[in-house]
Amino acid sequence: MSSNVKAWRASIVHSLADPAEVGLDASYEYLADGLLVTENDRITGLGYARDLLPTLPEDAEIVECPNSLITPGFIDTHIHFPQTDMIASYGEQLLDWLNNYTFPAEKRFAESHHADQVADTFLNELLRNGTTTALVFGTVHKASVDAFFKAAEQRNLRMICGKVMMDRNAPDYLTDTAESSYDDSRELIERWHNKGRLHYAVTPRFAPTSSPEQLNAAARLLGEYPDLYLHTHLSENSQECEWVQALFPDSKNYLDAYDQHNLLTERSVFAHGIHLCDQEFKRLHDTGSAIAFCPTSNFFLGSGLFNLPKAEEHKVNVGLGTDVGAGTSFSLLQTLNEAYKAMQLQGAKLHPLKSLYLATLGGAKALRLDDRIGSLAVGKEADFVVLDCESTPLMKHRMQYAETLDEKLFVLMMLGDDRAVRYTISAGNVVHDRDM
């Protein structure tokens, strides 16, 4: 019988820990001429090519990837698949943008054939950009979540999604009730949660569109299924923050509106977190909750700048989110481009090795999946990406003058996009080949 061993030869880099905690030098492993060995869906070997090549079975398939860099698959900790339809919609800030563009687009997902079509487009875009895991918003319709999970299951992807819960301050055609949202979510949980590589996230859109009764229903689900995720928005826009305070007058701050309903857990991920106080950062740390840093959409909607150094100071888990469709690219490379600028505007630096961490292991830690994905350690699931360091004429030219790993990573993050993704591999299978 033939083996299922496959070996990928290229330069290889992956994060070992957060540079903010262990320092840059201890935060990564780099192999200039490395070999990544997989068998079926697992990583079974990682080392220098000269050491591992002689150990391979005779029938092992070896993929040579010159001028390339292998990294773990990218992890997107906040994105809306129904908003694929209205990405790049002009001229509004958050609340008007939701009413004028987002809600009308999401109305169409009541139709399962539309949801199926967009789910395929959405996942193909993720894979084309090297993203192998994402935490994803559906719509209020069960059909949207069924469509997403069905398409993800067919590709054997590790994905997380949930039905939006929204029972007030939204169009009638998109609202549910506290009880119906509980019942619909529970039905979807029973059908999809932990099926293969899939997970469910309880998904109240944000505090203004959920009544206290609905937030209690969300907490009830979390109590009944302890390994569920909680996925929602937090402190994205200053007007939004004022609205939350008016709707929840007894809350000490925006985060407390969720906290009072027992929604802060180790599997809670809050998108944005731009306008947080120290008390909120501390509470996020104490509960093990995470923030999804979404610089592209924060710039696009004029929402503000996320304070990453403050999150580091409080040791809050942070992942990276494209936040399509307010985000204007599925590419986490392009998202890191924007993250760097967000830090520059605050007088802070975002080192390329920290960027690598945010897009891979940091995202895995935020999602509590770092025992399975996020690095290239032996035994982890074989989710990784092969980046072409000469994917455009400009990148090829610039790489001639990049003498260190830091420089090469930074060039990829500033100039890279979907064109730089040569292969995307999920569970050991090629799910995107740029040249096919």
N, C-alpha and C positions, 0 to 999 in steps of 0.2 A: 504493500500500500504506500502511496505517496504521502509525504508529510504536507502539512499546511503551513510550513514555515516560510516567511517572507522577510527579507531584509532590505532596509532602505539606507542608502549610503549618501551622506551629505554632511555639511556642518550641522551641529545639533546644539540647541540651547534650551534649557528649561529652568523654571524657578524652583528653589528649594524652600524658601521662606520669604517673608516680607522684609524688604531692605530697611524699612523704618524700624524694624525690631532687631535685626541681626547684623545690619551693615551691608553695604553693597557686595563686598568680597565673598561673604558667606551665604549670599542669597540665591546663588545660581550655580549651575554646572554647564560648562561649555566644552564641546568636543569639536576641534577644527576639522578633523576627518573622522566622523563618527559613523556608527552603525546602529540602527534601531531595528530590533528583531521582534517580529510578531508571530504568534501561532494562534490561528482562529481569531478570537476577539480580544486577546490579551497581549501585553508587552512582555516578552520573555527574555529580552537581552538589550542592554544599552552599554556601549563602550566604544573604544577606538576600533576602527575598521581592522587595523593590523592584528589586533588581539582576537576579535570575534570571527572574522572570516574563516579561519581554519577550523572553527568549531561547528560550522553549519552543516546540516545534512547535505548529501550530494545533490539532492533534488530541490534544495531550497531556491526560491526565486529571489534574485538580487536586483533591486532597482537602483541604478546609478543616477544621482541627481546633482550634476555639476553646477557650480555657481548658485547653490541653493542653501537654504537654512530651514531645518526642521524645528518646529516648536509644537507644544501641545495645541490641540484644537482651541479656538477662541470661545469664550463663554460670555454671552450677552445676558446681563441680569435684569434688563427691562426693555421690552419691545411689545408693540401692538400689531398683531398680524392683520386685523381688519383694516388698519390704516394704510396698508400697502396701496389701497385704492386712491388715497388722497395725499400721499407724500408730495411735498413741494407745493403746498397751497398757500397763496400769498396773503400777507399783510395783516395778521392779527396777533394779539397776545392771548394768553391761555384761555380765559373764559369765553371770549368771543370766538376764538378758534374752535373750541368744542362745539358751540352752538351752530356756527356757520358752515363748518366743514365735517367735523368728526361724527356728530350724531347722524346727519343725513347719510353719510357713507356707511355707518354701522347698521342702519335700517335694513339694508339689502341682505344682511346675513341671516334674516329669517328664512331665506330660500337656501336649501341645502346644496343645490347645484352651484350657486354662486360661492358659497363657503368652500366647497370642494375645490373650485377653480383657483380661488385666491390662496388657499392653503398650499396648493402645489407651487404656485408662483413664489409665495413667501419662503417656503423651505428651500426651493432651488436658489433663491437669492442668498439666503443664509449660507448655504454650502458653497456657493460661488465665491463668497467672501471669507471662507475659512472658519465659519462659526459652526461648532458641532453640538453645543448645548445652549439653550435660551430659556429664560423665564418670560412667559408670553401671556399677554391679555387676549382673551377672546372678546365676544360681545355678550349682551344679555341673553342671547339665544343659545339654547343647547346645541343647535345644529352647528354653530360655529366651532364649538369645542370638539364635538364628534368629528367634524371635518379635519380639524388640526391633528388630533390624535391619530386618526386613521392614516393620514398622510405621513406622519412621523413614524408610526409603527411599520409601515411599508418600507421605510428607509432604515429601520433599526437605529433610530436616533435617541439619545438621552435628552428628553425634553420635558418641560414643565408648563402647564397651561391651566386656565380656569375660566369659568363663566363669570362675566361681570354681574355683580349684585348692585342694583340701583333702583331705589324705590321712591325717590323724590328729586325735585329740582332738575328734571330732565324731561324730554318730550314723552308724551303718553305712549308713543309707539316703541319706546325703549325701556319703559319702567316695568319692574316686577313688584312683588310684595315681599315683606320679610319672610313670610311662610313659604311662598312659591320659590323664592330664591334658595331657601334652605332645602326644599324638596328637590328642586332641579339639580342643585349642586350635589346633593347626596346621591342622586341617581347617577350622575356623571362620575363621582368618586368610585362608586361600586363597579362601574363599567371599565374605568381606565386607570385608576391609581395603582401604581406598582405592577401594571401589566407590562411585561418586558422591561423596557428602559424608560417608561413613562411615569410621571408623577403629577399630582393634582395640587393646584394652588387655590385656596379660597380667596376670592378676588372682589372685594368691595371697591368700586372705582376710586372714590376718595370720600373723605368724611362728609362733604356737602351733599353728596347724592345718596347717602344712606342714612336712614332714620336710626335713632338709638336702638329700636327694636331689631332692625336689620343687622346692625353691628353685633348685637347680642346673638343673633342667629349665626353669624359668622363664627363667633367665639364658641358657640355650641358645637359646630362642626369640628373645630380644632380640638375640642375636648373629646369628641367621639373617635377621632382618627388622629392620634398624637403625632404621626409622621407627615401630616399635611403641611404645605406651605401657606403662608399668608402673604399676599402681594397687593400693594396699593400705592397711592401717591402721598407725598408728605412735603409741605412747605416748598412748593415750586414757585409760587407767584405771590407777591405781596398783597394783592387784592384778595387772592384766595385765602391767605392767612387771616385777613380781617373778617372774611366771610365765615370761616370756621369758628372764630371767636364769638361772632354773633349767634351762630347756630348752636354752639356748645358753650354757653356763658359760664358754666361751672368748671370748665377745663382750665388748667393753669397755662397751657400752651397748646399748639396744634397736636403735638405727639400725645399729649395727655387725653385728647379726645378719643384716641384709639386705646390708650392705656386703661382708661376707665372701663372699657369694654373687654379687657383681657385679650388684646390682640397683639401684644408684644411677646414673641417667643424666639427661640433659637432658629426657627425657620421662617421668621417674618422678614420680608425685604421691602423697604420703603424707597420708592423712586424719588430722586432729587435731593431733598434735605438741604435746600439752599439757605433758608432763613431760620436756622436752628440756634437756640441759645445753649450755653454750657450745660444747663440742667437737662436739656433734651439729649445732647450727646452722651452725657453720663448715663441716662436711663437706657439709651440704645445699647451702650456697653454692658450695663448690668444685666440686661435681659438677653444678651447675645444676638440682638437683632442687627440687620445689615442695611446699608444704604447702597442704592444703585446710582452711580455718578454718571450723569447724562449730559456732557458738555455741549454736544451738537445741538440738541433741542433747547438747552438753556440759552444758547446764543440766538437760535432761530426765533424763539418766542420772546426774547428780551427779558428772560426771567431773573437772571443774576448769575453769580459765580459760586460754585460749591467750594467750601473751605476744607480741602483735603488735609492740610496740616493740622487743623483742629480735630478732624476725625482721627488722625494718627495719634494726636496727643491723648485722646480719650480711648484709644485702642478699640475703635469701632470697625467692624468688618466692612470693607468697601469693595464692590465690584464695579464693572463698567457696563453702561447701557447705551445702545444706539438710540433708543426711544423713537424708532420709526413709528408713525409718520411725522411728528414734529422734528425728530431727527431726520436729516436729509441724506443719509447713507446707511446701508446695511454693513458697511465695512468698519470693523473695530480698529483697523489701522488708521482710517480717516478720523474715527472718534478719538483716538489717541492724539492725533494732530491737533484737534480742538482742545483736548484736555491740557496739552502742553501750553496752549495760549491762555486758557483759563487760569493756569497757575502763574504765568508771566504777568497777567493783569493784576495779580495780588502780590507781586513781588516775591513769588516762590518759584522753585524749580521742580520739574518733573523729570527725573532721570530715566533714561531708556530702560534700565533694569526694573525700575518701579513700574513703568508702563507695561512691560512684559508681564510682571506679576499681576497687575490689575486685570489684564485681558485674559489671564489663564488661571493660575493658582489662587489669586485673590478672589476671582469670581467663583471658583469651586468652593473656597472656604465660606464665602457669603451664602452659598447655597447648601452648605454642609454636605458637599459631595467630594471633598478633597481626598477621601479614602478611595475614590474610584477614578476621578478624572482630575485634570488641572496640571499634572506634571507627567513626565515620561519615566517614572520609576517602574522597575520591573514588578509585574503583578497588576499594574493599573490597566484599565480598559484602553484599547488601542485607538484612541481618538487623537489625531494629530494633523498638522498641516505642513505642506512643503511649499516654502516661499521662494520665488524666483528673484534673486537679487539683481538680475539684469532684465527685468520685465518690460521696461521702457527705455528708449534711448537716453533720456535724461538720467534715469537711475543707474544705468550701465556706466555712463560717463562719471557720475558722482562717486560710484563705488570704487573707481580707480584710486581715489584719494582718501578712502576710508581705511585707516590703518588699524583700528581696534574694533572689538566686538561692539562696544558702546556706540561708536560712530556708525557701524553698519546697521545696528538696530534703529538708531535715530533716523537714518536715511530712509529705511523701510517705513517707519512710522510717519515721516513727513511727506514722502513722495509716493507711498504705496497705496494701493486700493485693490479692487477685485482682480486686476490684471497681474498682480504679484502672486496670486494664489495659484500655484501649478496643480497641486493635488489637495483634496480634502479627504481624510480617511476617518471613518466612523466604525467602531467595533471591528477594526481590521480590514474593512472593505472600502474601496475607493468609491466615494459617493459624489465626487466632482473631479473631473479631469479637464483642465482648461483647454486642452488641445483636441478634445473629442467633440 
